[in-house]
Amino acid sequence: MSQLYFYYSSMNAGKSTALLQSAHNYQEQGMRVALFTAALDDRFGVGRIRSRIGIEAEADTFDAETDLFSAVESSMGQTGLACVLIDEAQFLSREQVDQLASVVDLLKVPVLCYGIRTDFRGELFSGSARLLAIADKLYELKTVCHCGRKATMVVRKDDRGTPVFAGGQVEIGGNDRYEPVCRRHFRAALSTWLRSRSRGDARTHLSAGAE
């Protein structure tokens, strides 16, 4: 029976590696699969899924306007599809997740989604939130914080490597920009950032008063 799967994690947990291994397993048995990745993440080229250990594959891209049900239906052809695999699933919209659910329910094709659960502010991505709500199966891919605990969060760093908690939700980057951390160190970094902001505001007010 076809099902909708969501494999979620923090950064650096091997999501792309797991996706590419799953695709290989199907293809090794002579089965066709469809791979999709977010168009906005073109660090390795448009339509490329690449893992941190160096393996990669070509994929179709999706953006906010993509109807994934229609895209999958068009890809099926006469031989059909054994599986659909979605990289960067956090960037899916709520509607696109529902389209993938329809792929499972109506086209009878299993869909495997891989993505990050929360952003650098500790808030759910829209795609991840919808997948957590309606996926048939949920699997956590684990990685570790620098302290050795399980990393469940991610912090964004500026050009100096300092954690920041302001800015747009989406900013593409790798280890130079993001770090997986446990909840304890996420909260510690947030507290430090808030204190630095408070000191900066205080200095601004003092300077204004001096004038």
C-alpha positions as CSV (number, residue, x, y, z in Angstrom):
1,M,0.0,0.0,0.0
2,S,1.4,3.4,-1.0
3,Q,2.1,5.9,1.8
4,L,3.4,9.4,2.4
5,Y,6.6,9.4,4.4
6,F,8.4,12.3,6.1
7,Y,12.0,11.9,7.1
8,Y,13.0,14.9,9.1
9,S,16.0,16.1,11.0
10,S,18.2,19.0,11.8
11,M,21.2,19.9,9.6
12,N,23.9,17.4,8.7
13,A,21.8,14.3,9.4
14,G,22.3,12.7,6.0
15,K,18.9,13.4,4.5
16,S,20.2,13.7,1.0
17,T,22.3,10.6,1.4
18,A,19.3,8.6,2.6
19,L,17.2,9.9,-0.3
20,L,19.8,9.0,-2.9
21,Q,20.3,5.6,-1.3
22,S,16.5,5.0,-1.5
23,A,16.4,6.1,-5.1
24,H,19.4,3.7,-5.9
25,N,17.6,0.8,-4.2
26,Y,14.6,1.2,-6.5
27,Q,16.7,1.8,-9.6
28,E,18.9,-1.2,-9.0
29,Q,15.7,-3.3,-9.2
30,G,14.9,-1.8,-12.6
31,M,12.2,0.5,-11.2
32,R,11.6,4.1,-12.2
33,V,11.6,6.9,-9.7
34,A,10.9,10.7,-9.8
35,L,13.2,13.0,-7.9
36,F,12.3,16.6,-7.0
37,T,14.3,19.3,-5.2
38,A,13.7,23.0,-4.4
39,A,14.6,25.3,-7.3
40,L,15.8,28.0,-4.8
41,D,18.7,25.8,-3.6
42,D,21.1,25.8,-6.5
43,R,24.3,25.6,-4.6
44,F,25.3,22.5,-6.5
45,G,23.6,23.5,-9.8
46,V,19.9,23.7,-10.7
47,G,18.1,20.4,-10.3
48,R,20.9,18.6,-8.5
49,I,20.6,16.7,-5.3
50,R,24.0,16.3,-3.7
51,S,24.9,14.7,-0.4
52,R,27.7,15.8,1.9
53,I,29.6,12.6,1.1
54,G,29.7,13.5,-2.6
55,I,27.0,11.4,-4.2
56,E,24.5,13.2,-6.4
57,A,21.7,12.9,-8.9
58,E,19.7,15.0,-11.3
59,A,16.2,16.0,-10.2
60,D,13.2,18.0,-11.4
61,T,12.7,21.2,-9.5
62,F,9.7,22.7,-7.7
63,D,9.0,26.3,-6.7
64,A,5.9,28.0,-5.2
65,E,4.0,27.6,-8.5
66,T,4.6,23.9,-9.2
67,D,1.6,21.6,-9.2
68,L,3.3,18.4,-7.9
69,F,0.3,16.2,-8.6
70,S,0.3,17.2,-12.3
71,A,4.1,16.9,-12.4
72,V,4.1,13.4,-11.1
73,E,1.2,12.3,-13.2
74,S,3.0,13.6,-16.3
75,S,6.1,11.7,-15.3
76,M,4.4,8.3,-14.9
77,G,4.1,7.5,-18.6
78,Q,3.2,4.0,-19.7
79,T,5.6,2.3,-17.3
80,G,4.5,4.2,-14.2
81,L,6.6,5.1,-11.2
82,A,7.7,3.0,-8.3
83,C,8.3,6.0,-6.0
84,V,8.5,9.8,-5.8
85,L,11.3,11.3,-3.7
86,I,11.3,15.0,-2.5
87,D,14.4,16.7,-1.3
88,E,14.3,20.0,0.7
89,A,10.7,19.2,1.7
90,Q,10.6,22.0,4.2
91,F,10.2,24.4,1.2
92,L,6.9,22.8,0.1
93,S,3.8,24.8,0.6
94,R,0.8,23.4,2.5
95,E,-1.0,22.9,-0.8
96,Q,2.0,21.0,-2.4
97,V,2.0,18.6,0.5
98,D,-1.7,18.0,-0.1
99,Q,-0.9,17.4,-3.7
100,L,1.7,14.8,-2.8
101,A,-0.9,13.1,-0.5
102,S,-3.1,12.9,-3.6
103,V,-0.3,11.3,-5.5
104,V,-0.3,8.6,-2.8
105,D,-4.1,8.2,-2.5
106,L,-5.1,8.6,-6.2
107,L,-2.1,7.6,-8.2
108,K,-1.1,4.8,-5.8
109,V,2.6,5.9,-5.8
110,P,4.6,6.1,-2.5
111,V,6.1,9.5,-1.8
112,L,9.2,9.9,0.4
113,C,9.9,13.5,1.6
114,Y,13.1,14.6,3.3
115,G,13.5,17.9,5.0
116,I,14.4,20.0,8.0
117,R,11.7,20.3,10.7
118,T,12.4,23.8,12.1
119,D,14.1,27.0,11.0
120,F,16.8,29.0,12.8
121,R,14.2,30.6,15.0
122,G,12.9,27.3,16.2
123,E,9.7,27.6,14.2
124,L,8.2,24.9,11.9
125,F,8.6,25.4,8.1
126,S,5.2,25.3,6.4
127,G,6.0,22.2,4.4
128,S,7.3,20.4,7.5
129,A,4.3,21.4,9.6
130,R,1.9,20.0,7.0
131,L,3.9,16.8,6.6
132,L,4.0,16.3,10.4
133,A,0.2,16.6,10.3
134,I,-0.8,14.3,7.5
135,A,2.1,12.0,6.6
136,D,1.4,8.3,7.1
137,K,4.9,7.6,8.5
138,L,7.3,9.9,10.3
139,Y,11.0,9.1,10.8
140,E,13.6,11.2,12.6
141,L,17.1,11.1,11.1
142,K,19.4,11.9,14.0
143,T,22.6,14.0,14.2
144,V,24.5,15.4,17.1
145,C,25.3,18.8,18.7
146,H,28.9,19.8,19.4
147,C,28.2,18.7,23.0
148,G,27.3,15.2,22.0
149,R,23.6,15.4,22.7
150,K,21.1,14.8,19.9
151,A,20.7,17.9,17.7
152,T,17.0,18.8,17.2
153,M,17.5,22.5,16.3
154,V,19.6,24.6,14.0
155,V,21.2,28.0,14.5
156,R,22.1,30.5,11.7
157,K,25.5,32.2,11.9
158,D,26.6,35.5,10.4
159,D,29.9,36.0,8.5
160,R,31.8,36.0,11.8
161,G,30.3,32.7,12.9
162,T,28.1,34.4,15.5
163,P,24.5,33.0,15.9
164,V,21.8,35.3,14.8
165,F,18.0,35.1,15.2
166,A,16.7,37.8,12.9
167,G,16.1,37.8,9.2
168,G,14.1,36.0,6.6
169,Q,13.1,32.4,7.2
170,V,14.9,31.2,4.1
171,E,18.5,31.8,3.5
172,I,20.4,29.1,1.6
173,G,23.6,27.9,3.1
174,G,25.6,25.0,4.4
175,N,28.0,24.5,7.3
176,D,29.3,28.1,6.8
177,R,25.8,29.4,7.7
178,Y,24.1,26.8,9.8
179,E,24.9,24.5,12.7
180,P,22.9,21.7,14.2
181,V,22.5,22.0,18.0
182,C,20.6,20.5,20.9
183,R,17.7,22.5,22.5
184,R,20.0,23.5,25.4
185,H,22.6,25.1,23.2
186,F,19.9,26.7,21.0
187,R,18.4,28.4,24.0
188,A,21.8,29.5,25.2
189,A,22.7,31.0,21.8
190,L,19.3,32.8,21.7
191,S,19.8,34.2,25.2
192,T,23.3,35.5,24.3
193,W,21.9,37.1,21.1
194,L,19.0,38.8,23.0
195,R,21.4,40.2,25.6
196,S,23.7,41.6,22.9
197,R,20.7,43.2,21.3
198,S,19.7,44.7,24.6
199,R,23.2,46.1,25.1
200,G,23.1,47.5,21.6
201,D,19.8,49.3,22.2
202,A,21.1,50.7,25.5
203,R,24.2,52.1,23.9
204,T,22.0,53.7,21.2
205,H,19.8,55.4,23.8
206,L,22.8,56.6,25.8
207,S,24.3,58.1,22.6
208,A,21.0,59.8,21.8
209,G,20.8,61.2,25.3
210,A,24.3,62.6,25.1
211,E,23.5,64.5,22.0
